[in-house]
């Protein structure tokens, strides 16, 4: 095997390793984004439920929200 063939094989192996690394980084980023999104969504649902309980029910919650938005 000559040095050109060895160089090509080394470059191909390095390229494949780089692709795997990029794929792993993308998966980690996607997972972190998904966890963050789910956390924010769960917090929003908890806040809505807490607001409904505090207002005395869903209908009262909607009326209170409408009053707050319109400055009544």
C-alpha positions, 0 to 999 in steps of 0.5 A: 500500500502506498502513502496516497492510499493510506492518506485517503483512508485516513481522511475517509476515517476522519471524515466518518468520525466527524460526521458521527460527532456532528450527529451526536451533537445534533442529537444532544441539542435536540434532546436539550431543546425538547426537555426545555420545551416540555418544561416550559409547557408543563410550567404553563399548564401548572400556572393555568391550573393555579390561576383557575383554582385561584379565580374560582373556576374556569369561567371566572378565570376567563372573566378575570383575564378579560378584565385584566386585558381590557383594564376594567 
